[in-house]
Amino acid sequence: MNGGRDHSGGGWQPVEPIWAGRRSPAADARARSVDGLFVLGAPASRWTDALAAETRAQIGGCLNAIELAIGLNIMRPATAAVTEALGPAYCRQALEAEPQLLAQATIDHFRFRAALVLVARGAQTPVPPQPQAGEDTPALLADEPDPTASLIALNLAEARWLAPAALDAPIRPDLPADIYADLAWAAAALLVQGCERQTGETNRDAIDAIGGAAALATARHDEAVGPYALAMRFARAVEPAARGRLANMALRERRLLLFAALAAQALNLALVAALAALLDDVPDGRIGILHAMGIEEETALRTAQALSIVDGAEMDSAAIAHFIEGYRRRTDEQTEAVIAGLSGPEPLAMRLALIDRGVA
């Protein structure tokens, strides 16, 4: 993908849309519907340059890893030779011409993932690593012995997200199963396309070999070791009375995924709905979910300020005063209405977060 994060140390660079480049006329109508990497599912105003670049980097890195996994599982030597000849990170580059291969849920997932990464990178202290023998336990673990293993695993998984990576390097695809499968089948389609362009004709052997390899890679994927699953496992394990306190601590450390998991468990929400409320503020969701979890005023404000890299909000003195006033005046009834609007099964909650429902 062109553009994205400048790993030479020069900071964030302007990026072209992920779909920039040539695409087949037959795909053009479909591609217009997914030109929404920056539009569909999130108004253009929600995409800062940093968020767009990090989303592209996360998609590209996971796609690089899945392409490697598929390549290792191709059992036909002739097909393996052709795919190897396409070069490293072929799918990442080919996706620019065929963005319609990505489902909207996949784009939304990586937009949230990129937002979590950007906010965590802005923290003064990094995600706490796994404690070594004889070291003090991280603060979040101090009073919660049972969920310790889940939180340590989450710490390590989030640390991997934050690690710098070259443009063509793989990023561990620790994704929910449906997101992994969507990327795997997109990669398979791009590899078949690449093979057929080498020969100029339909290649049934390539279809069978690459399809089988993608199916095998997908079947072997374990979503239980991904950060989303680990965060929810921790949230389910802690005592209900401790969730509010831990939620405050998570936000102070800019652990937004951990906060969202605790909120989802406490408020009976889908994780994606809690993330949408916090990251997209839909509608009025950020103050609502912070208030519902009993977040301290100063912590709530610092969270809103940290999210400015994601939503582009100007947190000047007037905006700060407006936020504080709104937070102080928030009533339980208003909060309950917001949380009710976020409820429902995950597939429904995910789609409701994307539309104007015409309610206050």
Secondary structure, DSSP 8 states (H G I E B T S, - for coil): --S-EETTTTEE-----TT-S---HHHHHHHHHHGGGSSTTS-GGG--HHHHHHHHHHHHHHHHHHHHHHHHT---HHHHHHHHHT-TTHHHHHGGG-GGGS-HHHHHHHHHHHHHHHHHHTSSS-------TTS---GGGTT--TTHHHHHHHHHHHHHHHS---TTS-------HHHHHHHHHHHHHHHHHHHHHHHTS--HHHHHHHHHHHHHHHHH--GGGSHHHHHHHHHHHS-GGGHHHHHHHHHHTT-HHHHHHHHHHHHT--HHHHHHHHHH-TTSHHHHHHHHTT--HHHHHHHHHHTHHHH-----HHHHHHHHHHHHH--HHHHHHHHHHH-S-HHHHHHHTTS--S--
